[in-house]
Amino acid sequence: MKWNIKSVSGAVMIVIGVWGLIAWGGLAALLAYLVALVMVGFGYKLWMEADSTLKKVCSALMMAAGVGLMLYWLLKLLNLVIAAVLIYLGWRLLRSGQTRSNVFRY
C-alpha cells in the first residue's frame, strides 16, 4: 500500500465517517426511522381497513406518532447522510491514491 496525500486523506475521511456514524447518532437515527416507517405503514393499513371511528382515531394517532418520530430524528438522519458521504469519498480517495496515475478508474 502506497501512502501519499490521497491515501492518508482518504483514510482520515473514512475514520471520521465511521466515528460519525457512532458518535453523531446515525445508527440510532436509522433504527428510529425504520420504526417510524413501520408505525406509519401500519397506521395507514389500519386506516384503510377501519370499520369504526375508534380504529380510525387509533390509526391516525399511530401515523401522527410515526411522523413525529421522523421529524424528531431529522437532524440525526442528516448526520447519517454526512457520515456516509465521508466514508464514500474517503474510500474513493484511498483507492485513487493507490493507482499509478492521478486518473481514477473503476
DSSP file (Angstrom, degrees, kcal/mol; ACC not computed):
  #  RESIDUE AA STRUCTURE BP1 BP2  ACC     N-H-->O    O-->H-N    N-H-->O    O-->H-N    TCO  KAPPA ALPHA  PHI   PSI    X-CA   Y-CA   Z-CA
    1    1 A M              0   0    0      0, 0.0     2,-0.4     0, 0.0    97,-0.1   0.000 360.0 360.0 360.0 125.8    0.0    0.0    0.0
    2    2 A K        -     0   0    0     96,-0.0     2,-0.7    95,-0.0     5,-0.0  -0.706 360.0-148.0 -87.0 135.0    1.4    3.3   -1.1
    3    3 A W        +     0   0    0     -2,-0.4     2,-0.2     4,-0.1    95,-0.0  -0.905  37.1 139.7-106.1 111.6    1.0    6.2    1.4
    4    4 A N     >  -     0   0    0     -2,-0.7     4,-2.6     0, 0.0     5,-0.3  -0.709  69.3 -79.0-132.6-172.2    0.6    9.5   -0.3
    5    5 A I  H  > S+     0   0    0     -2,-0.2     4,-2.3     1,-0.2     5,-0.2   0.856 128.8  49.9 -64.1 -34.7   -1.6   12.6    0.4
    6    6 A K  H  > S+     0   0    0      2,-0.2     4,-2.3     1,-0.2    -1,-0.2   0.918 112.2  46.9 -69.7 -42.4   -4.6   11.0   -1.2
    7    7 A S  H  > S+     0   0    0     90,-0.2     4,-2.4     2,-0.2    -2,-0.2   0.924 115.0  45.8 -65.2 -43.7   -4.3    7.7    0.7
    8    8 A V  H  X S+     0   0    0     -4,-2.6     4,-2.3     2,-0.2    -2,-0.2   0.930 114.8  46.3 -66.7 -45.2   -3.8    9.5    4.0
    9    9 A S  H  X S+     0   0    0     -4,-2.3     4,-2.2    -5,-0.3    -1,-0.2   0.872 112.7  51.5 -67.3 -34.6   -6.7   11.9    3.5
   10   10 A G  H  X S+     0   0    0     -4,-2.3     4,-2.2     2,-0.2    -2,-0.2   0.919 110.6  47.8 -64.7 -43.5   -8.9    9.1    2.3
   11   11 A A  H  X S+     0   0    0     -4,-2.4     4,-2.3     1,-0.2    -2,-0.2   0.895 111.7  50.4 -64.1 -39.6   -8.1    7.0    5.4
   12   12 A V  H  X S+     0   0    0     -4,-2.3     4,-2.5     2,-0.2    -1,-0.2   0.909 110.2  49.9 -65.0 -41.3   -8.8   10.1    7.7
   13   13 A M  H  X S+     0   0    0     -4,-2.2     4,-2.4     2,-0.2    -2,-0.2   0.888 110.4  50.2 -65.0 -38.2  -12.1   10.7    6.0
   14   14 A I  H  X S+     0   0    0     -4,-2.2     4,-2.6     2,-0.2     5,-0.2   0.922 111.1  48.8 -64.9 -43.3  -13.1    7.1    6.5
   15   15 A V  H  X S+     0   0    0     -4,-2.3     4,-2.5     1,-0.2    -2,-0.2   0.919 112.7  47.7 -63.0 -43.3  -12.2    7.2   10.1
   16   16 A I  H  X S+     0   0    0     -4,-2.5     4,-2.3     2,-0.2    -1,-0.2   0.896 112.4  50.4 -64.6 -39.2  -14.2   10.4   10.6
   17   17 A G  H  X S+     0   0    0     -4,-2.4     4,-1.9     2,-0.2    -2,-0.2   0.918 112.5  44.9 -65.1 -44.3  -17.2    8.9    8.8
   18   18 A V  H  X S+     0   0    0     -4,-2.6     4,-1.5     2,-0.2    -2,-0.2   0.913 114.2  49.6 -66.4 -41.5  -17.2    5.7   10.9
   19   19 A W  H  X S+     0   0    0     -4,-2.5     4,-3.5    -5,-0.2     5,-0.4   0.885 109.3  53.8 -62.3 -37.4  -16.7    7.7   14.1
   20   20 A G  H  X S+     0   0    0     -4,-2.3     4,-1.6     1,-0.2     6,-0.7   0.859 102.7  56.5 -65.9 -35.8  -19.6   10.0   12.9
   21   21 A L  H  <>S+     0   0    0     -4,-1.9     6,-1.6     2,-0.1     5,-0.6   0.899 119.2  32.0 -60.6 -39.1  -21.9    7.0   12.4
   22   22 A I  H ><5S+     0   0    0     -4,-1.5     3,-0.5     3,-0.2    -2,-0.2   0.939 126.8  36.7 -84.4 -51.0  -21.3    6.0   16.1
   23   23 A A  H 3<5S+     0   0    0     -4,-3.5    -3,-0.2     1,-0.2    -2,-0.1   0.846 115.1  51.3 -77.6 -34.7  -20.8    9.4   17.8
   24   24 A W  T 3<5S-     0   0    0     -4,-1.6    -1,-0.2    -5,-0.4    -3,-0.1   0.511 112.6-112.8 -83.1  -2.3  -23.3   11.5   15.9
   25   25 A G  T <>5 +     0   0    0     -3,-0.5     4,-2.0    -5,-0.2     5,-0.2   0.737  68.7 142.2  83.1  23.1  -26.1    9.0   16.4
   26   26 A G  H  ><S+     0   0    0     -6,-0.7     4,-2.0    -5,-0.6    -4,-0.2   0.894  71.8  48.2 -65.6 -41.1  -26.5    8.0   12.8
   27   27 A L  H  > S+     0   0    0     -6,-1.6     4,-2.1     2,-0.2    -1,-0.2   0.886 111.3  50.8 -68.9 -37.4  -27.2    4.3   13.6
   28   28 A A  H  > S+     0   0    0     -7,-0.3     4,-2.4     1,-0.2    -1,-0.2   0.890 110.0  50.9 -65.1 -38.1  -29.8    5.2   16.2
   29   29 A A  H  X S+     0   0    0     -4,-2.0     4,-2.6     2,-0.2    -2,-0.2   0.886 107.4  53.3 -66.1 -38.1  -31.5    7.5   13.7
   30   30 A L  H  X S+     0   0    0     -4,-2.0     4,-2.0     2,-0.2    -2,-0.2   0.932 111.4  45.0 -63.0 -44.9  -31.6    4.8   11.1
   31   31 A L  H  X S+     0   0    0     -4,-2.1     4,-2.2     2,-0.2    -2,-0.2   0.894 112.8  51.7 -64.9 -39.5  -33.3    2.4   13.6
   32   32 A A  H  X S+     0   0    0     -4,-2.4     4,-2.6     1,-0.2    -2,-0.2   0.894 109.1  50.4 -65.0 -39.0  -35.7    5.2   14.7
   33   33 A Y  H  X S+     0   0    0     -4,-2.6     4,-2.6     2,-0.2    -1,-0.2   0.884 108.8  51.7 -66.3 -37.6  -36.6    5.9   11.1
   34   34 A L  H  X S+     0   0    0     -4,-2.0     4,-2.0     2,-0.2    -2,-0.2   0.925 111.9  46.4 -63.6 -43.0  -37.3    2.2   10.4
   35   35 A V  H  X S+     0   0    0     -4,-2.2     4,-2.3     1,-0.2    -2,-0.2   0.914 112.9  50.3 -63.6 -42.4  -39.5    2.1   13.5
   36   36 A A  H  X S+     0   0    0     -4,-2.6     4,-2.6     1,-0.2    -2,-0.2   0.889 109.3  50.6 -64.8 -39.3  -41.3    5.3   12.4
   37   37 A L  H  X S+     0   0    0     -4,-2.6     4,-2.6     2,-0.2    -1,-0.2   0.889 110.2  49.9 -65.8 -37.9  -41.8    3.9    8.9
   38   38 A V  H  X S+     0   0    0     -4,-2.0     4,-2.8     2,-0.2     5,-0.2   0.910 111.1  50.2 -64.5 -41.2  -43.3    0.7   10.3
   39   39 A M  H  X S+     0   0    0     -4,-2.3     4,-2.5     2,-0.2    -2,-0.2   0.929 113.0  45.1 -62.9 -45.2  -45.6    2.9   12.5
   40   40 A V  H  X S+     0   0    0     -4,-2.6     4,-2.4     2,-0.2    -2,-0.2   0.921 115.3  47.8 -65.8 -43.0  -46.8    5.0    9.6
   41   41 A G  H  X S+     0   0    0     -4,-2.6     4,-2.4     2,-0.2    -2,-0.2   0.920 114.1  45.6 -64.1 -44.4  -47.3    2.0    7.3
   42   42 A F  H  X S+     0   0    0     -4,-2.8     4,-2.5     2,-0.2    -1,-0.2   0.895 113.3  50.9 -66.7 -39.0  -49.2    0.0   10.0
   43   43 A G  H  X S+     0   0    0     -4,-2.5     4,-2.2    -5,-0.2    -2,-0.2   0.893 111.1  48.2 -63.8 -39.9  -51.3    3.1   10.8
   44   44 A Y  H  X S+     0   0    0     -4,-2.4     4,-2.3     2,-0.2    -2,-0.2   0.911 111.7  49.4 -66.7 -41.8  -52.1    3.6    7.1
   45   45 A K  H  X S+     0   0    0     -4,-2.4     4,-1.6     1,-0.2    -2,-0.2   0.918 112.6  47.6 -62.7 -42.7  -53.1    0.0    6.7
   46   46 A L  H  X S+     0   0    0     -4,-2.5     4,-0.5     1,-0.2    -1,-0.2   0.876 109.8  54.0 -65.5 -36.9  -55.3    0.1    9.8
   47   47 A W  H >< S+     0   0    0     -4,-2.2     3,-0.7     1,-0.2    -2,-0.2   0.910 109.0  48.0 -62.8 -42.8  -56.9    3.4    8.5
   48   48 A M  H 3< S+     0   0    0     -4,-2.3    -1,-0.2     1,-0.2    -2,-0.2   0.818 118.0  40.6 -69.7 -30.0  -57.8    1.8    5.1
   49   49 A E  H 3< S+     0   0    0     -4,-1.6    -1,-0.2    -5,-0.2    -2,-0.2   0.377  86.9 126.7 -97.8   4.0  -59.3   -1.3    6.8
   50   50 A A    <<  +     0   0    0     -3,-0.7     3,-0.1    -4,-0.5    -3,-0.1  -0.380  30.0 175.7 -69.7 136.4  -61.0    0.6    9.7
   51   51 A D        +     0   0    0     -2,-0.1     2,-0.3     1,-0.0    -1,-0.1   0.370  65.1  48.0-117.2  -0.1  -64.7    0.0   10.1
   52   52 A S  S  > S-     0   0    0      1,-0.1     4,-1.5     0, 0.0     5,-0.1  -0.918  82.1-116.0-136.4 164.7  -65.2    2.1   13.2
   53   53 A T  H  > S+     0   0    0     -2,-0.3     4,-2.4     1,-0.2     5,-0.2   0.858 113.2  58.1 -67.3 -35.6  -64.4    5.5   14.4
   54   54 A L  H  > S+     0   0    0      1,-0.2     4,-2.5     2,-0.2    -1,-0.2   0.898 105.5  49.3 -63.3 -40.9  -62.2    4.2   17.2
   55   55 A K  H  > S+     0   0    0      2,-0.2     4,-2.3     1,-0.2    -1,-0.2   0.878 111.2  50.1 -65.9 -36.9  -60.0    2.3   14.7
   56   56 A K  H  X S+     0   0    0     -4,-1.5     4,-2.2     2,-0.2    -2,-0.2   0.898 111.4  48.3 -67.7 -39.2  -59.6    5.4   12.6
   57   57 A V  H  X S+     0   0    0     -4,-2.4     4,-2.3     2,-0.2    -2,-0.2   0.929 113.2  47.5 -65.7 -44.5  -58.6    7.5   15.6
   58   58 A C  H  X S+     0   0    0     -4,-2.5     4,-2.1     1,-0.2    -2,-0.2   0.898 113.1  48.0 -64.0 -41.0  -56.1    4.9   16.7
   59   59 A S  H  X S+     0   0    0     -4,-2.3     4,-2.4     2,-0.2    -1,-0.2   0.883 111.1  50.7 -69.0 -36.5  -54.6    4.6   13.3
   60   60 A A  H  X S+     0   0    0     -4,-2.2     4,-2.4     2,-0.2    -2,-0.2   0.898 110.7  49.7 -65.9 -39.6  -54.4    8.4   12.9
   61   61 A L  H  X S+     0   0    0     -4,-2.3     4,-2.4     2,-0.2    -2,-0.2   0.889 110.7  50.1 -64.9 -38.7  -52.6    8.6   16.3
   62   62 A M  H  X S+     0   0    0     -4,-2.1     4,-2.2     2,-0.2    -2,-0.2   0.917 111.9  47.0 -66.6 -42.2  -50.2    6.0   15.2
   63   63 A M  H  X S+     0   0    0     -4,-2.4     4,-2.4     2,-0.2    -2,-0.2   0.900 112.3  50.6 -65.6 -39.2  -49.4    7.7   11.9
   64   64 A A  H  X S+     0   0    0     -4,-2.4     4,-2.5     2,-0.2    -2,-0.2   0.895 110.1  49.9 -64.7 -39.6  -49.0   11.1   13.8
   65   65 A A  H  X S+     0   0    0     -4,-2.4     4,-2.3     2,-0.2    -2,-0.2   0.898 110.9  49.9 -65.5 -39.5  -46.6    9.4   16.3
   66   66 A G  H  X S+     0   0    0     -4,-2.2     4,-2.0     2,-0.2    -2,-0.2   0.913 112.2  46.4 -64.1 -43.3  -44.6    8.0   13.4
   67   67 A V  H  X S+     0   0    0     -4,-2.4     4,-2.4     2,-0.2    -2,-0.2   0.896 111.9  52.1 -66.3 -39.7  -44.4   11.3   11.6
   68   68 A G  H  X S+     0   0    0     -4,-2.5     4,-2.2     1,-0.2    -2,-0.2   0.895 108.7  50.4 -62.0 -40.3  -43.4   13.0   14.9
   69   69 A L  H  X S+     0   0    0     -4,-2.3     4,-1.8     2,-0.2    -1,-0.2   0.881 109.8  51.1 -65.0 -38.0  -40.7   10.4   15.4
   70   70 A M  H  < S+     0   0    0     -4,-2.0    -2,-0.2     1,-0.2    -1,-0.2   0.923 111.5  46.7 -64.7 -43.4  -39.4   11.1   11.9
   71   71 A L  H >< S+     0   0    0     -4,-2.4     3,-1.0     1,-0.2     4,-0.3   0.869 109.9  54.3 -66.7 -35.6  -39.3   14.9   12.5
   72   72 A Y  H 3< S+     0   0    0     -4,-2.2     3,-0.4     1,-0.2     4,-0.2   0.886 113.8  40.7 -64.9 -38.8  -37.6   14.4   15.8
   73   73 A W  T 3X S+     0   0    0     -4,-1.8     4,-2.0     1,-0.2    -1,-0.2   0.209  83.5 107.6 -95.4  15.5  -34.8   12.3   14.3
   74   74 A L  H <> S+     0   0    0     -3,-1.0     4,-1.8     1,-0.2    -1,-0.2   0.908  79.8  46.9 -62.7 -43.8  -34.4   14.5   11.1
   75   75 A L  H  > S+     0   0    0     -3,-0.4     4,-1.9    -4,-0.3    -1,-0.2   0.864 110.6  52.9 -67.5 -34.8  -31.1   16.1   12.2
   76   76 A K  H  > S+     0   0    0     -4,-0.2     4,-2.0     2,-0.2    -1,-0.2   0.867 106.6  53.2 -67.5 -34.6  -29.7   12.7   13.1
   77   77 A L  H  X S+     0   0    0     -4,-2.0     4,-2.2     2,-0.2    -2,-0.2   0.890 106.6  52.5 -65.9 -37.8  -30.6   11.4    9.7
   78   78 A L  H  X S+     0   0    0     -4,-1.8     4,-2.4     1,-0.2    -2,-0.2   0.899 108.1  51.2 -62.4 -40.1  -28.7   14.3    8.1
   79   79 A N  H  X S+     0   0    0     -4,-1.9     4,-2.5     1,-0.2    -2,-0.2   0.878 107.7  53.2 -63.0 -37.5  -25.7   13.3   10.2
   80   80 A L  H  X S+     0   0    0     -4,-2.0     4,-2.2     2,-0.2    -2,-0.2   0.910 109.6  47.8 -63.1 -42.4  -26.1    9.8    8.9
   81   81 A V  H  X S+     0   0    0     -4,-2.2     4,-2.3     2,-0.2    -2,-0.2   0.913 111.6  50.0 -65.4 -42.9  -26.0   11.0    5.3
   82   82 A I  H  X S+     0   0    0     -4,-2.4     4,-2.3     1,-0.2    -2,-0.2   0.916 111.4  48.7 -62.4 -43.2  -23.0   13.2    6.0
   83   83 A A  H  X S+     0   0    0     -4,-2.5     4,-2.2     1,-0.2    -1,-0.2   0.900 111.1  50.1 -64.1 -40.3  -21.1   10.3    7.6
   84   84 A A  H  X S+     0   0    0     -4,-2.2     4,-2.4     2,-0.2    -1,-0.2   0.894 110.4  49.8 -65.5 -39.1  -22.0    8.0    4.7
   85   85 A V  H  X S+     0   0    0     -4,-2.3     4,-2.9     2,-0.2     5,-0.3   0.904 109.8  51.7 -65.5 -40.8  -20.7   10.6    2.2
   86   86 A L  H  X S+     0   0    0     -4,-2.3     4,-2.4     2,-0.2    -2,-0.2   0.914 110.9  47.7 -61.3 -42.6  -17.5   11.0    4.1
   87   87 A I  H  X S+     0   0    0     -4,-2.2     4,-2.2     2,-0.2    -2,-0.2   0.925 113.8  47.3 -64.4 -44.1  -16.9    7.2    4.1
   88   88 A Y  H  X S+     0   0    0     -4,-2.4     4,-2.3     2,-0.2    -2,-0.2   0.942 114.7  44.5 -63.9 -48.2  -17.7    7.0    0.3
   89   89 A L  H  X S+     0   0    0     -4,-2.9     4,-2.4     1,-0.2    -1,-0.2   0.880 113.0  52.1 -66.2 -36.5  -15.4   10.0   -0.6
   90   90 A G  H  X S+     0   0    0     -4,-2.4     4,-2.6    -5,-0.3    -1,-0.2   0.894 108.8  50.6 -64.0 -39.6  -12.7    8.7    1.7
   91   91 A W  H  X S+     0   0    0     -4,-2.2     4,-2.5     2,-0.2    -2,-0.2   0.909 110.4  49.3 -63.7 -42.3  -12.9    5.3    0.0
   92   92 A R  H  X S+     0   0    0     -4,-2.3     4,-2.6     2,-0.2    -2,-0.2   0.911 112.7  47.2 -64.3 -41.3  -12.6    6.9   -3.4
   93   93 A L  H  X S+     0   0    0     -4,-2.4     4,-1.9     2,-0.2    -2,-0.2   0.909 111.6  51.0 -65.5 -40.6   -9.6    8.9   -2.3
   94   94 A L  H  X S+     0   0    0     -4,-2.6     4,-0.5     1,-0.2    -2,-0.2   0.911 113.8  44.2 -63.3 -42.4   -8.0    5.9   -0.8
   95   95 A R  H >X S+     0   0    0     -4,-2.5     3,-1.0     1,-0.2     4,-0.5   0.903 113.1  49.9 -69.6 -40.6   -8.5    3.9   -4.0
   96   96 A S  H >< S+     0   0    0     -4,-2.6     3,-0.6     1,-0.3    -1,-0.2   0.788 104.3  60.2 -71.4 -24.4   -7.3    6.7   -6.2
   97   97 A G  H 3< S+     0   0    0     -4,-1.9    -1,-0.3     1,-0.2   -90,-0.2   0.681 100.8  56.3 -72.2 -16.7   -4.2    7.2   -4.1
   98   98 A Q  H << S+     0   0    0     -3,-1.0    -1,-0.2    -4,-0.5    -2,-0.2   0.618  88.7  92.2 -89.8 -14.4   -3.2    3.6   -4.9
   99   99 A T  S << S-     0   0    0     -3,-0.6     5,-0.0    -4,-0.5    -3,-0.0  -0.360  79.8-125.4 -78.6 162.1   -3.2    3.9   -8.7
  100  100 A R  S    S+     0   0    0     -2,-0.1     2,-0.2     3,-0.1    -1,-0.1   0.830  92.7  44.8 -76.7 -32.2   -0.1    4.9  -10.6
  101  101 A S  S    S-     0   0    0      2,-0.2    -2,-0.1     1,-0.0     0, 0.0  -0.533  88.2-114.3-105.4 175.5   -1.7    7.8  -12.3
  102  102 A N  S    S+     0   0    0     -2,-0.2     2,-0.5     2,-0.1    -1,-0.0   0.390  86.8  99.8 -89.2   3.2   -3.9   10.6  -11.0
  103  103 A V        -     0   0    0     -7,-0.0     2,-0.5     2,-0.0    -2,-0.2  -0.802  69.0-139.9 -93.9 126.8   -6.9    9.4  -13.0
  104  104 A F        +     0   0    0     -2,-0.5     2,-0.4    -5,-0.0    -8,-0.1  -0.737  23.7 179.4 -89.5 128.5   -9.4    7.3  -11.1
  105  105 A R              0   0    0     -2,-0.5    -6,-0.0     1,-0.1    -2,-0.0  -0.967 360.0 360.0-127.5 146.0  -10.9    4.3  -12.9
  106  106 A Y              0   0    0     -2,-0.4    -1,-0.1     0, 0.0    -2,-0.0   0.461 360.0 360.0 -77.6 360.0  -13.4    1.8  -11.6
